[in-house]
C-alpha cells in the first residue's frame, strides 16, 4: 500500500539537511540503513524528507 511504502522510504532515504540554510539549524535523527542505526544530523528547519526524527528514541521505534 502507499502508506506502507511511505513508512519504508522514511527509513531508507538519505538525510536531507533542508533548504533554509544553517542560521537556525537543529539536530535531528535519521535512520542509516547501511549501518542499521539512527544517527544525528544537522537540519536547517524546513524542507528535507521524512527520514527525520526529533529524538533518537523515536527514530529507533519507527525504523528498527
Beta strands, then each sheet from edge to edge (+ up, - down):
strand 1: 26-32
strand 2: 37-43
sheet 1: 1+ 2-
end
